[in-house]
Amino acid sequence: MTRPISLTRFFASTAVLFLVLTLLWTQVSAWTSYPAASLAQLLLDSNAESWIESTHNKLGELKAKTKFRIVQSPNKVVIPGVALEPASFANGTALFLALLLGSRSRKLFRRGLIGYMVLLVPHAISLVFALLYRITLRIPVPLLNVSHWQLDGIWITHLFSATILPTLAPVALWFWMEREFLKTLIAGNSQSWLTPNSVAKDRVYPDPTS
């Protein structure tokens, strides 16, 4: 199979593929995000018992009911809850598939499936810290019973997992899976930079004896 050696061609095709796959992915992301939401639910239920009373995962939505109570009147007590759409954190899979297609992976189906399963982990982490972050916004800090450095850690991790991790994880996974393609790509472009057109030609001077 012929592999592209032009960086421009590779990045342009990958960008177009990413846009197309993102549009297609939005049609199925509620289903494909369900396993990541289930993993996030498991992590929350086993590690956030002091904040969360129960979680509920349904197609397209992950909810968490907190253990806190807000007394609005003598006869009205509100149990705060938070919710989010797992699909809104799932763009990394579309990026990973676009990179595989752009590099013309020889094991597209296998690597695509493995990549989807591996990316469920960072996806779940993003969901966990997104929910924890939303709880910190709804509940007064003294009631959370955590130190300020722990709150800062939640906020920083949420920022990282919501903005950087969805791009970093699929790109790093693609780098690891497509090492041979990267070697070919770099080698091909190194040769193109050394073509005669890029090398200064010898100047020709008139013969003084003529």
Secondary structure as the mmCIF struct_conf table of DSSP 4:
data_model
#
loop_
_struct_conf.conf_type_id
_struct_conf.id
_struct_conf.beg_label_comp_id
_struct_conf.beg_label_asym_id
_struct_conf.beg_label_seq_id
_struct_conf.end_label_comp_id
_struct_conf.end_label_asym_id
_struct_conf.end_label_seq_id
HELX_RH_AL_P HELX_RH_AL_P1 LEU A 7 THR A 32
TURN_TY1_P TURN_TY1_P1 SER A 33 SER A 33
HELX_RH_AL_P HELX_RH_AL_P2 TYR A 34 ASN A 47
TURN_TY1_P TURN_TY1_P2 GLU A 49 TRP A 51
STRN STRN1 ILE A 52 LYS A 58
TURN_TY1_P TURN_TY1_P3 LEU A 59 GLY A 60
STRN STRN2 GLU A 61 THR A 66
BEND BEND1 LYS A 67 LYS A 67
STRN STRN3 ILE A 70 SER A 73
TURN_TY1_P TURN_TY1_P4 PRO A 74 ASN A 75
STRN STRN4 LYS A 76 VAL A 78
STRN STRN5 GLY A 81 LEU A 84
HELX_RH_3T_P HELX_RH_3T_P1 PRO A 86 PHE A 89
HELX_RH_AL_P HELX_RH_AL_P3 ASN A 91 GLY A 102
TURN_TY1_P TURN_TY1_P5 SER A 103 ARG A 104
TURN_TY1_P TURN_TY1_P6 ARG A 106 LYS A 107
HELX_RH_AL_P HELX_RH_AL_P4 LEU A 108 ARG A 138
BEND BEND2 ILE A 139 ILE A 139
HELX_RH_AL_P HELX_RH_AL_P5 VAL A 141 LEU A 144
HELX_RH_AL_P HELX_RH_AL_P6 HIS A 148 LEU A 159
HELX_RH_PI_P HELX_RH_PI_P1 PHE A 160 ILE A 164
HELX_RH_AL_P HELX_RH_AL_P7 LEU A 165 MET A 177
TURN_TY1_P TURN_TY1_P7 GLU A 178 GLU A 178
HELX_RH_AL_P HELX_RH_AL_P8 ARG A 179 TRP A 193
TURN_TY1_P TURN_TY1_P8 LEU A 194 LEU A 194
BEND BEND3 THR A 195 THR A 195
HELX_RH_3T_P HELX_RH_3T_P2 PRO A 196 SER A 198
BEND BEND4 VAL A 199 VAL A 199
HELX_LH_PP_P HELX_LH_PP_P1 ALA A 200 ARG A 203
TURN_TY1_P TURN_TY1_P9 PRO A 208 THR A 209
#
